[in-house]
Amino acid sequence: MYYFYQYSNVTPLLSIPIRNDVVRTFAYGRSMKDLANELEDYYSLFVYPNKAVNFLDSHDLVRFLNENYHLDRYRMAFALTMTLPGIPVIYYGDESYLVSRDGKGTPTTGP
């Protein structure tokens, strides 16, 4: 499937490796130089990098703000995600700083 997506002109995949690199950099203070190298390596793998699907949060991953609740870091990570090559995705609640009580991706409701 990797080779199919690499050369196809369809939306190839969720950029989970990039999301994890962004979180490690902005939530945990990893170096921007390392992030730049990882971004360059990742996007160089694809003929159509503008078809990548970029996101910061999803139902399968711990929300960024559960990892680190510094809003300035969240905003920087979100801005980077929105400007990377590809299609940005805003998961529900990202726009309103939603966190999840149980620490998982989908917020719980009720008491």
Biopython code that builds the backbone (N, CA, C, O; Angstrom):
import numpy as np
from Bio.PDB.StructureBuilder import StructureBuilder

atoms = [
    (1, "MET", "N", (0.820, -1.182, 0.000)),
    (1, "MET", "CA", (0.000, 0.000, 0.000)),
    (1, "MET", "C", (0.872, 1.256, 0.000)),
    (1, "MET", "O", (0.497, 2.272, -0.586)),
    (2, "TYR", "N", (2.016, 1.192, 0.646)),
    (2, "TYR", "CA", (2.899, 2.362, 0.711)),
    (2, "TYR", "C", (3.232, 2.855, -0.694)),
    (2, "TYR", "O", (3.159, 4.055, -0.961)),
    (3, "TYR", "N", (3.593, 1.953, -1.583)),
    (3, "TYR", "CA", (3.978, 2.353, -2.941)),
    (3, "TYR", "C", (2.779, 2.894, -3.720)),
    (3, "TYR", "O", (2.923, 3.818, -4.520)),
    (4, "PHE", "N", (1.615, 2.328, -3.490)),
    (4, "PHE", "CA", (0.414, 2.853, -4.133)),
    (4, "PHE", "C", (0.190, 4.304, -3.719)),
    (4, "PHE", "O", (-0.025, 5.169, -4.568)),
    (5, "TYR", "N", (0.239, 4.570, -2.423)),
    (5, "TYR", "CA", (0.016, 5.925, -1.937)),
    (5, "TYR", "C", (1.143, 6.869, -2.311)),
    (5, "TYR", "O", (0.916, 8.053, -2.559)),
    (6, "GLN", "N", (2.357, 6.344, -2.351)),
    (6, "GLN", "CA", (3.503, 7.178, -2.671)),
    (6, "GLN", "C", (3.352, 7.811, -4.053)),
    (6, "GLN", "O", (3.695, 8.979, -4.234)),
    (7, "TYR", "N", (2.847, 7.064, -5.024)),
    (7, "TYR", "CA", (2.768, 7.545, -6.398)),
    (7, "TYR", "C", (1.361, 7.922, -6.849)),
    (7, "TYR", "O", (1.170, 8.358, -7.985)),
    (8, "SER", "N", (0.391, 7.760, -5.983)),
    (8, "SER", "CA", (-0.976, 8.083, -6.402)),
    (8, "SER", "C", (-1.260, 9.564, -6.180)),
    (8, "SER", "O", (-0.558, 10.250, -5.436)),
    (9, "ASN", "N", (-2.287, 10.024, -6.834)),
    (9, "ASN", "CA", (-2.697, 11.409, -6.670)),
    (9, "ASN", "C", (-3.988, 11.456, -5.848)),
    (9, "ASN", "O", (-4.889, 12.246, -6.129)),
    (10, "VAL", "N", (-4.056, 10.603, -4.838)),
    (10, "VAL", "CA", (-5.185, 10.599, -3.917)),
    (10, "VAL", "C", (-4.666, 10.924, -2.525)),
    (10, "VAL", "O", (-3.464, 10.858, -2.269)),
    (11, "THR", "N", (-5.573, 11.272, -1.634)),
    (11, "THR", "CA", (-5.164, 11.546, -0.270)),
    (11, "THR", "C", (-4.561, 10.277, 0.311)),
    (11, "THR", "O", (-5.274, 9.292, 0.502)),
    (12, "PRO", "N", (-3.284, 10.280, 0.591)),
    (12, "PRO", "CA", (-2.598, 9.033, 0.888)),
    (12, "PRO", "C", (-2.829, 8.467, 2.277)),
    (12, "PRO", "O", (-3.184, 7.295, 2.400)),
    (13, "LEU", "N", (-2.645, 9.231, 3.297)),
    (13, "LEU", "CA", (-2.700, 8.666, 4.628)),
    (13, "LEU", "C", (-2.722, 9.764, 5.657)),
    (13, "LEU", "O", (-2.438, 10.926, 5.367)),
    (14, "LEU", "N", (-3.065, 9.372, 6.868)),
    (14, "LEU", "CA", (-2.965, 10.295, 7.983)),
    (14, "LEU", "C", (-1.498, 10.430, 8.363)),
    (14, "LEU", "O", (-0.791, 9.429, 8.476)),
    (15, "SER", "N", (-1.054, 11.619, 8.554)),
    (15, "SER", "CA", (0.361, 11.856, 8.852)),
    (15, "SER", "C", (0.641, 11.675, 10.342)),
    (15, "SER", "O", (1.043, 12.611, 11.033)),
    (16, "ILE", "N", (0.421, 10.461, 10.817)),
    (16, "ILE", "CA", (0.633, 10.171, 12.234)),
    (16, "ILE", "C", (2.096, 10.373, 12.641)),
    (16, "ILE", "O", (2.341, 10.925, 13.713)),
    (17, "PRO", "N", (3.076, 9.954, 11.838)),
    (17, "PRO", "CA", (4.460, 10.213, 12.254)),
    (17, "PRO", "C", (4.752, 11.705, 12.439)),
    (17, "PRO", "O", (5.470, 12.090, 13.361)),
    (18, "ILE", "N", (4.198, 12.533, 11.569)),
    (18, "ILE", "CA", (4.402, 13.971, 11.677)),
    (18, "ILE", "C", (3.702, 14.508, 12.910)),
    (18, "ILE", "O", (4.253, 15.348, 13.622)),
    (19, "ARG", "N", (2.510, 14.038, 13.165)),
    (19, "ARG", "CA", (1.775, 14.477, 14.358)),
    (19, "ARG", "C", (2.581, 14.155, 15.604)),
    (19, "ARG", "O", (2.693, 14.990, 16.502)),
    (20, "ASN", "N", (3.138, 12.968, 15.669)),
    (20, "ASN", "CA", (3.929, 12.596, 16.836)),
    (20, "ASN", "C", (5.179, 13.453, 16.968)),
    (20, "ASN", "O", (5.564, 13.812, 18.080)),
    (21, "ASP", "N", (5.816, 13.784, 15.853)),
    (21, "ASP", "CA", (6.998, 14.659, 15.892)),
    (21, "ASP", "C", (6.630, 16.058, 16.365)),
    (21, "ASP", "O", (7.369, 16.668, 17.138)),
    (22, "VAL", "N", (5.506, 16.561, 15.910)),
    (22, "VAL", "CA", (5.050, 17.895, 16.332)),
    (22, "VAL", "C", (4.765, 17.902, 17.833)),
    (22, "VAL", "O", (5.144, 18.846, 18.526)),
    (23, "VAL", "N", (4.110, 16.871, 18.338)),
    (23, "VAL", "CA", (3.806, 16.792, 19.772)),
    (23, "VAL", "C", (5.093, 16.689, 20.589)),
    (23, "VAL", "O", (5.240, 17.367, 21.606)),
    (24, "ARG", "N", (6.019, 15.848, 20.151)),
    (24, "ARG", "CA", (7.286, 15.729, 20.887)),
    (24, "ARG", "C", (8.032, 17.059, 20.929)),
    (24, "ARG", "O", (8.690, 17.374, 21.920)),
    (25, "THR", "N", (7.929, 17.829, 19.866)),
    (25, "THR", "CA", (8.636, 19.100, 19.812)),
    (25, "THR", "C", (7.948, 20.157, 20.669)),
    (25, "THR", "O", (8.594, 20.794, 21.501)),
    (26, "PHE", "N", (6.654, 20.348, 20.476)),
    (26, "PHE", "CA", (5.978, 21.447, 21.154)),
    (26, "PHE", "C", (5.491, 21.106, 22.559)),
    (26, "PHE", "O", (5.448, 21.988, 23.417)),
    (27, "ALA", "N", (5.130, 19.874, 22.814)),
    (27, "ALA", "CA", (4.664, 19.505, 24.155)),
    (27, "ALA", "C", (5.813, 19.131, 25.079)),
    (27, "ALA", "O", (5.730, 19.343, 26.288)),
    (28, "TYR", "N", (6.884, 18.575, 24.518)),
    (28, "TYR", "CA", (7.960, 18.061, 25.361)),
    (28, "TYR", "C", (9.309, 18.732, 25.133)),
    (28, "TYR", "O", (10.303, 18.331, 25.739)),
    (29, "GLY", "N", (9.363, 19.738, 24.279)),
    (29, "GLY", "CA", (10.571, 20.533, 24.142)),
    (29, "GLY", "C", (11.685, 19.940, 23.301)),
    (29, "GLY", "O", (12.845, 20.318, 23.465)),
    (30, "ARG", "N", (11.366, 19.037, 22.421)),
    (30, "ARG", "CA", (12.383, 18.517, 21.518)),
    (30, "ARG", "C", (12.844, 19.617, 20.570)),
    (30, "ARG", "O", (12.131, 20.605, 20.396)),
    (31, "SER", "N", (13.993, 19.480, 19.965)),
    (31, "SER", "CA", (14.554, 20.580, 19.179)),
    (31, "SER", "C", (13.821, 20.790, 17.857)),
    (31, "SER", "O", (13.338, 19.848, 17.229)),
    (32, "MET", "N", (13.755, 22.056, 17.459)),
    (32, "MET", "CA", (13.146, 22.421, 16.178)),
    (32, "MET", "C", (13.984, 21.896, 15.025)),
    (32, "MET", "O", (13.448, 21.579, 13.963)),
    (33, "LYS", "N", (15.289, 21.800, 15.223)),
    (33, "LYS", "CA", (16.158, 21.271, 14.175)),
    (33, "LYS", "C", (15.808, 19.809, 13.882)),
    (33, "LYS", "O", (15.751, 19.400, 12.722)),
    (34, "ASP", "N", (15.577, 19.029, 14.934)),
    (34, "ASP", "CA", (15.166, 17.631, 14.744)),
    (34, "ASP", "C", (13.824, 17.555, 14.019)),
    (34, "ASP", "O", (13.632, 16.724, 13.132)),
    (35, "LEU", "N", (12.910, 18.422, 14.403)),
    (35, "LEU", "CA", (11.605, 18.444, 13.742)),
    (35, "LEU", "C", (11.756, 18.792, 12.264)),
    (35, "LEU", "O", (11.135, 18.157, 11.412)),
    (36, "ALA", "N", (12.568, 19.785, 11.960)),
    (36, "ALA", "CA", (12.768, 20.176, 10.558)),
    (36, "ALA", "C", (13.337, 19.017, 9.748)),
    (36, "ALA", "O", (12.911, 18.784, 8.617)),
    (37, "ASN", "N", (14.294, 18.291, 10.314)),
    (37, "ASN", "CA", (14.879, 17.138, 9.617)),
    (37, "ASN", "C", (13.843, 16.039, 9.397)),
    (37, "ASN", "O", (13.792, 15.435, 8.325)),
    (38, "GLU", "N", (13.015, 15.779, 10.413)),
    (38, "GLU", "CA", (11.997, 14.736, 10.287)),
    (38, "GLU", "C", (10.933, 15.126, 9.261)),
    (38, "GLU", "O", (10.469, 14.280, 8.497)),
    (39, "LEU", "N", (10.549, 16.386, 9.242)),
    (39, "LEU", "CA", (9.578, 16.847, 8.248)),
    (39, "LEU", "C", (10.136, 16.699, 6.841)),
    (39, "LEU", "O", (9.442, 16.237, 5.935)),
    (40, "GLU", "N", (11.379, 17.090, 6.664)),
    (40, "GLU", "CA", (12.013, 16.981, 5.344)),
    (40, "GLU", "C", (12.095, 15.527, 4.895)),
    (40, "GLU", "O", (11.787, 15.209, 3.747)),
    (41, "ASP", "N", (12.509, 14.653, 5.794)),
    (41, "ASP", "CA", (12.599, 13.228, 5.471)),
    (41, "ASP", "C", (11.232, 12.644, 5.122)),
    (41, "ASP", "O", (11.104, 11.900, 4.150)),
    (42, "TYR", "N", (10.219, 12.975, 5.906)),
    (42, "TYR", "CA", (8.877, 12.421, 5.696)),
    (42, "TYR", "C", (8.304, 12.863, 4.360)),
    (42, "TYR", "O", (7.853, 12.032, 3.572)),
    (43, "TYR", "N", (8.316, 14.151, 4.102)),
    (43, "TYR", "CA", (7.687, 14.652, 2.884)),
    (43, "TYR", "C", (8.476, 14.303, 1.631)),
    (43, "TYR", "O", (7.921, 14.316, 0.532)),
    (44, "SER", "N", (9.749, 13.995, 1.773)),
    (44, "SER", "CA", (10.541, 13.601, 0.604)),
    (44, "SER", "C", (10.182, 12.205, 0.102)),
    (44, "SER", "O", (10.561, 11.827, -1.006)),
    (45, "LEU", "N", (9.457, 11.444, 0.909)),
    (45, "LEU", "CA", (9.071, 10.086, 0.517)),
    (45, "LEU", "C", (7.958, 10.061, -0.520)),
    (45, "LEU", "O", (7.747, 9.038, -1.172)),
    (46, "PHE", "N", (7.246, 11.163, -0.683)),
    (46, "PHE", "CA", (6.045, 11.166, -1.506)),
    (46, "PHE", "C", (6.207, 12.020, -2.754)),
    (46, "PHE", "O", (6.838, 13.076, -2.735)),
    (47, "VAL", "N", (5.625, 11.538, -3.824)),
    (47, "VAL", "CA", (5.595, 12.296, -5.064)),
    (47, "VAL", "C", (4.617, 13.461, -4.913)),
    (47, "VAL", "O", (4.854, 14.538, -5.459)),
    (48, "TYR", "N", (3.524, 13.259, -4.180)),
    (48, "TYR", "CA", (2.502, 14.274, -3.963)),
    (48, "TYR", "C", (2.368, 14.580, -2.466)),
    (48, "TYR", "O", (1.366, 14.203, -1.857)),
    (49, "PRO", "N", (3.339, 15.243, -1.870)),
    (49, "PRO", "CA", (3.252, 15.510, -0.430)),
    (49, "PRO", "C", (2.103, 16.439, -0.060)),
    (49, "PRO", "O", (1.692, 16.488, 1.100)),
    (50, "ASN", "N", (1.584, 17.176, -1.041)),
    (50, "ASN", "CA", (0.468, 18.073, -0.754)),
    (50, "ASN", "C", (-0.845, 17.323, -0.536)),
    (50, "ASN", "O", (-1.872, 17.944, -0.262)),
    (51, "LYS", "N", (-0.822, 16.004, -0.655)),
    (51, "LYS", "CA", (-2.017, 15.187, -0.415)),
    (51, "LYS", "C", (-2.010, 14.548, 0.978)),
    (51, "LYS", "O", (-2.943, 13.826, 1.330)),
    (52, "ALA", "N", (-0.978, 14.803, 1.764)),
    (52, "ALA", "CA", (-0.922, 14.255, 3.115)),
    (52, "ALA", "C", (-2.023, 14.884, 3.965)),
    (52, "ALA", "O", (-2.398, 16.035, 3.744)),
    (53, "VAL", "N", (-2.536, 14.139, 4.925)),
    (53, "VAL", "CA", (-3.574, 14.638, 5.826)),
    (53, "VAL", "C", (-2.926, 14.922, 7.175)),
    (53, "VAL", "O", (-2.500, 14.006, 7.879)),
    (54, "ASN", "N", (-2.858, 16.202, 7.525)),
    (54, "ASN", "CA", (-2.181, 16.639, 8.749)),
    (54, "ASN", "C", (-3.198, 16.993, 9.833)),
    (54, "ASN", "O", (-4.200, 17.656, 9.565)),
    (55, "PHE", "N", (-2.931, 16.552, 11.034)),
    (55, "PHE", "CA", (-3.835, 16.820, 12.162)),
    (55, "PHE", "C", (-3.032, 16.867, 13.438)),
    (55, "PHE", "O", (-1.902, 16.382, 13.495)),
    (56, "LEU", "N", (-3.621, 17.453, 14.459)),
    (56, "LEU", "CA", (-2.970, 17.507, 15.763)),
    (56, "LEU", "C", (-3.641, 16.553, 16.745)),
    (56, "LEU", "O", (-2.966, 15.936, 17.570)),
    (57, "ASP", "N", (-4.952, 16.429, 16.663)),
    (57, "ASP", "CA", (-5.692, 15.543, 17.562)),
    (57, "ASP", "C", (-6.609, 14.626, 16.763)),
    (57, "ASP", "O", (-7.015, 14.948, 15.647)),
    (58, "SER", "N", (-6.924, 13.483, 17.353)),
    (58, "SER", "CA", (-7.891, 12.560, 16.762)),
    (58, "SER", "C", (-8.478, 11.699, 17.869)),
    (58, "SER", "O", (-8.051, 11.778, 19.020)),
    (59, "HIS", "N", (-9.457, 10.878, 17.516)),
    (59, "HIS", "CA", (-10.092, 9.999, 18.500)),
    (59, "HIS", "C", (-9.182, 8.853, 18.929)),
    (59, "HIS", "O", (-9.434, 8.215, 19.951)),
    (60, "ASP", "N", (-8.132, 8.586, 18.167)),
    (60, "ASP", "CA", (-7.235, 7.470, 18.476)),
    (60, "ASP", "C", (-6.026, 7.862, 19.328)),
    (60, "ASP", "O", (-5.327, 6.996, 19.853)),
    (61, "LEU", "N", (-5.786, 9.144, 19.463)),
    (61, "LEU", "CA", (-4.578, 9.608, 20.144)),
    (61, "LEU", "C", (-4.935, 10.507, 21.322)),
    (61, "LEU", "O", (-6.004, 11.115, 21.355)),
    (62, "VAL", "N", (-4.036, 10.579, 22.275)),
    (62, "VAL", "CA", (-4.216, 11.488, 23.404)),
    (62, "VAL", "C", (-4.168, 12.916, 22.863)),
    (62, "VAL", "O", (-3.290, 13.259, 22.072)),
    (63, "ARG", "N", (-5.107, 13.730, 23.291)),
    (63, "ARG", "CA", (-5.135, 15.118, 22.832)),
    (63, "ARG", "C", (-3.887, 15.867, 23.275)),
    (63, "ARG", "O", (-3.342, 15.622, 24.352)),
    (64, "PHE", "N", (-3.451, 16.780, 22.426)),
    (64, "PHE", "CA", (-2.255, 17.570, 22.724)),
    (64, "PHE", "C", (-2.368, 18.232, 24.092)),
    (64, "PHE", "O", (-1.427, 18.172, 24.884)),
    (65, "LEU", "N", (-3.498, 18.856, 24.379)),
    (65, "LEU", "CA", (-3.648, 19.585, 25.640)),
    (65, "LEU", "C", (-3.697, 18.671, 26.849)),
    (65, "LEU", "O", (-3.511, 19.144, 27.970)),
    (66, "ASN", "N", (-3.940, 17.381, 26.667)),
    (66, "ASN", "CA", (-3.799, 16.439, 27.767)),
    (66, "ASN", "C", (-2.326, 16.132, 28.016)),
    (66, "ASN", "O", (-1.940, 15.767, 29.126)),
    (67, "GLU", "N", (-1.519, 16.279, 26.995)),
    (67, "GLU", "CA", (-0.077, 16.040, 27.136)),
    (67, "GLU", "C", (0.624, 17.252, 27.740)),
    (67, "GLU", "O", (1.540, 17.113, 28.550)),
    (68, "ASN", "N", (0.182, 18.442, 27.335)),
    (68, "ASN", "CA", (0.791, 19.675, 27.817)),
    (68, "ASN", "C", (-0.233, 20.783, 27.654)),
    (68, "ASN", "O", (-0.655, 21.078, 26.535)),
    (69, "TYR", "N", (-0.637, 21.402, 28.758)),
    (69, "TYR", "CA", (-1.702, 22.400, 28.685)),
    (69, "TYR", "C", (-1.154, 23.829, 28.586)),
    (69, "TYR", "O", (-1.783, 24.754, 29.099)),
    (70, "HIS", "N", (-0.041, 24.024, 27.966)),
    (70, "HIS", "CA", (0.457, 25.373, 27.691)),
    (70, "HIS", "C", (-0.158, 25.824, 26.370)),
    (70, "HIS", "O", (0.185, 25.311, 25.305)),
    (71, "LEU", "N", (-1.069, 26.790, 26.456)),
    (71, "LEU", "CA", (-1.803, 27.203, 25.266)),
    (71, "LEU", "C", (-0.902, 27.814, 24.206)),
    (71, "LEU", "O", (-1.179, 27.675, 23.015)),
    (72, "ASP", "N", (0.178, 28.492, 24.612)),
    (72, "ASP", "CA", (1.078, 29.063, 23.603)),
    (72, "ASP", "C", (1.746, 27.960, 22.787)),
    (72, "ASP", "O", (1.909, 28.106, 21.576)),
    (73, "ARG", "N", (2.129, 26.876, 23.422)),
    (73, "ARG", "CA", (2.729, 25.747, 22.703)),
    (73, "ARG", "C", (1.693, 25.063, 21.801)),
    (73, "ARG", "O", (2.002, 24.653, 20.683)),
    (74, "TYR", "N", (0.464, 24.949, 22.305)),
    (74, "TYR", "CA", (-0.620, 24.360, 21.521)),
    (74, "TYR", "C", (-0.867, 25.184, 20.267)),
    (74, "TYR", "O", (-0.997, 24.637, 19.172)),
    (75, "ARG", "N", (-0.931, 26.487, 20.429)),
    (75, "ARG", "CA", (-1.191, 27.362, 19.283)),
    (75, "ARG", "C", (-0.076, 27.263, 18.244)),
    (75, "ARG", "O", (-0.348, 27.260, 17.043)),
    (76, "MET", "N", (1.177, 27.182, 18.697)),
    (76, "MET", "CA", (2.289, 27.036, 17.755)),
    (76, "MET", "C", (2.213, 25.700, 17.017)),
    (76, "MET", "O", (2.417, 25.645, 15.804)),
    (77, "ALA", "N", (1.919, 24.621, 17.753)),
    (77, "ALA", "CA", (1.798, 23.305, 17.127)),
    (77, "ALA", "C", (0.637, 23.287, 16.139)),
    (77, "ALA", "O", (0.743, 22.709, 15.057)),
    (78, "PHE", "N", (-0.459, 23.916, 16.513)),
    (78, "PHE", "CA", (-1.631, 23.965, 15.648)),
    (78, "PHE", "C", (-1.339, 24.792, 14.393)),
    (78, "PHE", "O", (-1.730, 24.409, 13.290)),
    (79, "ALA", "N", (-0.662, 25.911, 14.559)),
    (79, "ALA", "CA", (-0.309, 26.750, 13.408)),
    (79, "ALA", "C", (0.602, 25.995, 12.449)),
    (79, "ALA", "O", (0.423, 26.076, 11.234)),
    (80, "LEU", "N", (1.571, 25.266, 12.977)),
    (80, "LEU", "CA", (2.451, 24.479, 12.121)),
    (80, "LEU", "C", (1.649, 23.413, 11.370)),
    (80, "LEU", "O", (1.840, 23.223, 10.168)),
    (81, "THR", "N", (0.766, 22.730, 12.066)),
    (81, "THR", "CA", (-0.051, 21.692, 11.442)),
    (81, "THR", "C", (-0.895, 22.261, 10.299)),
    (81, "THR", "O", (-1.084, 21.605, 9.275)),
    (82, "MET", "N", (-1.390, 23.461, 10.475)),
    (82, "MET", "CA", (-2.239, 24.091, 9.455)),
    (82, "MET", "C", (-1.438, 24.561, 8.238)),
    (82, "MET", "O", (-2.007, 24.759, 7.164)),
    (83, "THR", "N", (-0.130, 24.740, 8.396)),
    (83, "THR", "CA", (0.672, 25.292, 7.295)),
    (83, "THR", "C", (1.623, 24.286, 6.658)),
    (83, "THR", "O", (2.343, 24.632, 5.722)),
    (84, "LEU", "N", (1.640, 23.061, 7.142)),
    (84, "LEU", "CA", (2.472, 22.029, 6.520)),
    (84, "LEU", "C", (1.923, 21.667, 5.143)),
    (84, "LEU", "O", (0.742, 21.888, 4.879)),
    (85, "PRO", "N", (2.754, 21.117, 4.264)),
    (85, "PRO", "CA", (2.226, 20.646, 2.980)),
    (85, "PRO", "C", (1.156, 19.596, 3.233)),
    (85, "PRO", "O", (1.355, 18.674, 4.024)),
    (86, "GLY", "N", (0.048, 19.735, 2.574)),
    (86, "GLY", "CA", (-1.012, 18.754, 2.727)),
    (86, "GLY", "C", (-2.333, 19.375, 3.108)),
    (86, "GLY", "O", (-2.540, 20.582, 2.980)),
    (87, "ILE", "N", (-3.221, 18.525, 3.578)),
    (87, "ILE", "CA", (-4.581, 18.907, 3.905)),
    (87, "ILE", "C", (-4.720, 18.972, 5.423)),
    (87, "ILE", "O", (-4.624, 17.942, 6.089)),
    (88, "PRO", "N", (-4.944, 20.160, 5.984)),
    (88, "PRO", "CA", (-5.090, 20.246, 7.442)),
    (88, "PRO", "C", (-6.469, 19.778, 7.882)),
    (88, "PRO", "O", (-7.469, 20.042, 7.215)),
    (89, "VAL", "N", (-6.510, 19.084, 9.006)),
    (89, "VAL", "CA", (-7.764, 18.606, 9.572)),
    (89, "VAL", "C", (-7.883, 19.165, 10.983)),
    (89, "VAL", "O", (-6.956, 19.069, 11.787)),
    (90, "ILE", "N", (-9.040, 19.752, 11.265)),
    (90, "ILE", "CA", (-9.316, 20.242, 12.606)),
    (90, "ILE", "C", (-10.281, 19.256, 13.250)),
    (90, "ILE", "O", (-11.435, 19.144, 12.837)),
    (91, "TYR", "N", (-9.807, 18.551, 14.252)),
    (91, "TYR", "CA", (-10.653, 17.594, 14.968)),
    (91, "TYR", "C", (-11.554, 18.365, 15.919)),
    (91, "TYR", "O", (-11.156, 19.398, 16.458)),
    (92, "TYR", "N", (-12.770, 17.865, 16.126)),
    (92, "TYR", "CA", (-13.708, 18.624, 16.939)),
    (92, "TYR", "C", (-13.125, 18.893, 18.321)),
    (92, "TYR", "O", (-12.527, 18.016, 18.945)),
    (93, "GLY", "N", (-13.312, 20.106, 18.774)),
    (93, "GLY", "CA", (-12.804, 20.514, 20.071)),
    (93, "GLY", "C", (-11.452, 21.194, 20.008)),
    (93, "GLY", "O", (-11.076, 21.895, 20.947)),
    (94, "ASP", "N", (-10.712, 21.005, 18.926)),
    (94, "ASP", "CA", (-9.408, 21.669, 18.800)),
    (94, "ASP", "C", (-9.555, 23.184, 18.893)),
    (94, "ASP", "O", (-8.729, 23.865, 19.499)),
    (95, "GLU", "N", (-10.618, 23.696, 18.283)),
    (95, "GLU", "CA", (-10.806, 25.142, 18.219)),
    (95, "GLU", "C", (-11.185, 25.748, 19.565)),
    (95, "GLU", "O", (-11.075, 26.959, 19.752)),
    (96, "SER", "N", (-11.629, 24.917, 20.501)),
    (96, "SER", "CA", (-12.067, 25.429, 21.804)),
    (96, "SER", "C", (-11.248, 24.857, 22.962)),
    (96, "SER", "O", (-11.693, 24.875, 24.110)),
    (97, "TYR", "N", (-10.060, 24.355, 22.661)),
    (97, "TYR", "CA", (-9.123, 23.855, 23.687)),
    (97, "TYR", "C", (-9.711, 22.716, 24.514)),
    (97, "TYR", "O", (-9.521, 22.661, 25.729)),
    (98, "LEU", "N", (-10.415, 21.822, 23.858)),
    (98, "LEU", "CA", (-11.050, 20.704, 24.541)),
    (98, "LEU", "C", (-9.996, 19.716, 25.032)),
    (98, "LEU", "O", (-9.055, 19.378, 24.315)),
    (99, "VAL", "N", (-10.173, 19.269, 26.255)),
    (99, "VAL", "CA", (-9.341, 18.193, 26.807)),
    (99, "VAL", "C", (-10.263, 17.048, 27.185)),
    (99, "VAL", "O", (-11.482, 17.206, 27.245)),
    (100, "SER", "N", (-9.677, 15.920, 27.433)),
    (100, "SER", "CA", (-10.455, 14.749, 27.771)),
    (100, "SER", "C", (-10.165, 14.364, 29.224)),
    (100, "SER", "O", (-9.010, 14.313, 29.646)),
    (101, "ARG", "N", (-11.203, 14.101, 29.959)),
    (101, "ARG", "CA", (-11.032, 13.764, 31.377)),
    (101, "ARG", "C", (-10.247, 12.483, 31.582)),
    (101, "ARG", "O", (-9.462, 12.374, 32.525)),
    (102, "ASP", "N", (-10.455, 11.513, 30.705)),
    (102, "ASP", "CA", (-9.778, 10.232, 30.897)),
    (102, "ASP", "C", (-8.408, 10.189, 30.217)),
    (102, "ASP", "O", (-7.720, 9.169, 30.277)),
    (103, "GLY", "N", (-8.005, 11.294, 29.568)),
    (103, "GLY", "CA", (-6.687, 11.355, 28.941)),
    (103, "GLY", "C", (-6.629, 10.737, 27.565)),
    (103, "GLY", "O", (-5.564, 10.698, 26.948)),
    (104, "LYS", "N", (-7.756, 10.251, 27.072)),
    (104, "LYS", "CA", (-7.789, 9.657, 25.741)),
    (104, "LYS", "C", (-8.292, 10.694, 24.739)),
    (104, "LYS", "O", (-8.631, 11.814, 25.122)),
    (105, "GLY", "N", (-8.341, 10.329, 23.468)),
    (105, "GLY", "CA", (-8.681, 11.272, 22.420)),
    (105, "GLY", "C", (-10.086, 11.798, 22.442)),
    (105, "GLY", "O", (-10.291, 13.001, 22.279)),
    (106, "THR", "N", (-11.073, 10.933, 22.638)),
    (106, "THR", "CA", (-12.452, 11.372, 22.615)),
    (106, "THR", "C", (-12.863, 11.797, 24.011)),
    (106, "THR", "O", (-12.748, 11.012, 24.952)),
    (107, "PRO", "N", (-13.342, 13.031, 24.162)),
    (107, "PRO", "CA", (-13.712, 13.481, 25.493)),
    (107, "PRO", "C", (-14.922, 12.726, 26.024)),
    (107, "PRO", "O", (-15.821, 12.354, 25.270)),
    (108, "THR", "N", (-14.929, 12.512, 27.305)),
    (108, "THR", "CA", (-16.051, 11.831, 27.937)),
    (108, "THR", "C", (-17.071, 12.873, 28.365)),
    (108, "THR", "O", (-16.721, 14.017, 28.655)),
    (109, "THR", "N", (-18.317, 12.474, 28.401)),
    (109, "THR", "CA", (-19.362, 13.369, 28.858)),
    (109, "THR", "C", (-19.979, 12.822, 30.130)),
    (109, "THR", "O", (-19.850, 11.639, 30.445)),
    (110, "GLY", "N", (-20.629, 13.671, 30.829)),
    (110, "GLY", "CA", (-21.279, 13.225, 32.061)),
    (110, "GLY", "C", (-20.342, 13.302, 33.242)),
    (110, "GLY", "O", (-19.192, 13.721, 33.109)),
    (111, "PRO", "N", (-20.841, 12.890, 34.416)),
    (111, "PRO", "CA", (-20.019, 12.984, 35.640)),
    (111, "PRO", "C", (-18.880, 12.022, 35.681)),
    (111, "PRO", "O", (-18.122, 12.004, 36.651)),
]
sb = StructureBuilder()
sb.init_structure("model")
sb.init_model(0)
sb.init_chain("A")
sb.init_seg("    ")
for serial, (resi, resn, name, xyz) in enumerate(atoms, 1):
    if name == "N":
        sb.init_residue(resn, " ", resi, " ")
    sb.init_atom(name, np.array(xyz, "f"), 0.0, 1.0, " ", f" {name:<3s}", serial, name[0])
structure = sb.get_structure()
